[in-house]
Amino acid sequence: MFSNNGYIIEVDHNPAKSKLGSRPPEIRQNFSEHRKVTIQDQRSMPACNSNWRQHKASCVPLLFLALTTGFSNLGFSQELTSADTTLCASQEDIYFSCHLMGGKIVSVCASKDTTATTGYVQYRYGLPASLEMIFPKEITPPKGVFKFVNASEGSVNKDILKFKNGGYTYIVHQSYISGLSVIRNKSVIFRQGCTDDRYSFISRKARRVIDEIKKSEEDFY
């Protein structure tokens, strides 16, 4: 574990954790509905397990309700996030987002109608109720911060969004298996693939807005 520019890097689990204070209001509002089932909630539910035959009359309607209205309406914890969950607010564009194999979410979000010099683009990592990193911390247009790279080679297609933070390079990539990599001193200190593909690609808006640079050695570590 080592720190840099206020961020704590854990090579074994998380690519980055930052002590950033409160999240932007739109992020807090977007995820304020997240709640966990209380003990009282759990006690009020029928015992639909090994004794389901005994409670069949109450279990079947509950199961039907869950399938038709969604488990979140029954008060189940949303920490078990679905593939549709991102770290972007409802009024933001999703440039990239996916659930990583380690259980966290990585998202690149942008304000509506962002251009290279207006609006903002932000990288976010963590869970909806506990963001661990936001970059850049301040609302900033993407020019000079984020870079787009077409790193395709032969029959292998690979597109990249990346940025530098101190001595670290963060690479969000779209390929046969999309994912996140963190590089320091020409070595990969973190790499995890995506477990879903709903948003695990570089959006067309991102390609239009973010400056493109030529591929380099670090894009293939």
N, C-alpha and C positions, 0 to 999 in steps of 0.2 A: 504494500500500500504506500502511495506517495502522493503528495499534493502538488498542484500547479495552478497558479492564478485563481485560487479559491476553490478548485475542484479536487475532489478526492477520487483517485483511480483505484479500483479493485480489480486486479487482473483475473482473479479466480471466478468472480461472479458478474459484477456489473461493470460496464464500460466507463461509467462516470456517475458521480454523485455530486451535487452542488448544493451548498447552503445558500439558497437564494432568497429566503424570505417569502412573502406572500405571492401567490400567483396572480396573473392579470385578472381583472373582474370577470371578463367574459369566460375565462377558463373555470373560475370558481362557480359561476352561475351554471355553466354547462354540465358540471358534474355534481351539483348540489343534491341531486335526487338519489345518489348512491347511498344505500343503507344496507345494514345486515339484519338477518332475522334475529329477533330477540328470543329469549327463553320462553317468554309468554306466547310469542307467535308460534314457536315450535310445539308448545303444549296444546295449543288450540287446533293443531292439525291432526287428522286421524292417523292411527298407527298403521300406515299402508306398507307394512313390511312382511314379516313371517306370518302375521295374523291377519293378512289381507282378506282372507275368506270371511273372517268374522266381521270385518268392517267393509265388506264389499259394497254395500249400498252407499257409503260415504266416500270410499276411495275412487270409484269409477267416475263420479261427477267431478272430483278434484282433478283427476288425470285429464279428463276431457277439457276442463277449464284451462289447465296448464298448456295443453296443446293448441288451443284455439286463441288464447289471449296472451300467452307468453308467461314464463315463470317469474319475470320481474314484477308483474302485477300481483303475484301472490306473496311478494315480500322476500323472495330468495335473494341472497347476496349477489350483487353485481360485480364483486371482485373477481368472480369467475366470468370474465368478459367474453363476449361473443366475437366472432370474426368481424362484425360490423363496427365494433368499438374502436375509436381512434383517440388521439390526444388533441384533435382539432375541435374547435368550437363549431357550432352549427352554422354560423355565419362566415366561416373561413373556407378557403379552398384547400383540398387535400392534395399535396404534391407527391406524397408517398406515405404509406403507413402499413405496418404489419405487426403481428404478434411474433415475438422471437421465441426460440426453443426454450430459453431460460424462464419464460413466463412473463417477461416485461413487454412493453409496446414501444416501438420507435415510430415517430411521425414527423413529417416535414409539412408545416402548415403555413398558409399565406392569407393575407387580407384579400378581399375581393378587389378585382381590377388592379392588382399589383403590377407595376412595371419595374424595369431595372433600377429606376431612381425614385420611385414612389411606393408607398405602402410598406409592407414588411413580409419577411419570410423567417420562420423560426423552426429550429430543430428541437424536438421534445422527446424525452426518454423517461420511462417509469410506468406508473399506473394512473388511471384517472383520478383516484383519490390521493395519490402521493407522487407527484412529479419529482424526479430526481435530478433532472438537468434540463435547462432551457438555454438555447444559444441562437442568436445573441440575447443577452439578458434584456437589453433595451430594444424597443421597437426600431428596426433599421431596415432600409431598402436593401435588396439582395446584392446589388452591384458592389464588387470588391469583397464580399463576404462568402457567398456560395459560388461554386463552380459546377458546370455540367461537363461530363466527359463521355464521348462515345468510345468505349474501350473494346469494341467488337474485334474479334480476331478470327479470320476464316469463316467457318460455319457457326461459330459461337457468338451470340449477340450479348453484349453487356453494356448497360448504360449506368452512369454514376452521377450522384450528387455528392459533393464533398466540401468540407471546410476545415480550416485549421484553427486550433485553439491552444495557444501556447506552443508546446512542443509536440502536440498530438494532432493527427489527421483523422477525421471521422469520415468514413466512406459508407454511404447508403447506396447499395447497388441492386439493379434489376438484371436478372440473368435467369438461367435454367432454374437455379435456386437463389431467390433474392435474399438479402440480409444486410447486416451491419458489421463493419470492421473498424477497429481503432488501431492506428499505427503510431509507434514512437521509435525514433532512432532506427528506422528501416526494419523494424520488427513488428509483427502483428501481436498485440497484447490482448486483443479481444476479437472474437469472431463468432457470430451466431446467425443461423439461417432463419427464414420466416416459416411459420407453420400454416399460413393462410395466404391466399392470393387475391383477395377482394380489392385491395389498394396497393399491393406490393409491386408497383411499377411506377416509373417516372412519368408523371402526367404531361400532357401536351402543353398545358399552361406553363409548367416548370421549364420545359424546353424553350419556350418562347421568351421567357422572362430572364432566366439565369444565363450569364455569359458562358459560352463554351470555350474550353481550352483543349489543347492536344493531350492525348493520353501519354502517361509517363510510367516509369518503372513501378512506382508505388501503387498503381492501379491494378497490379497483378500479383501483389504479395499474397 
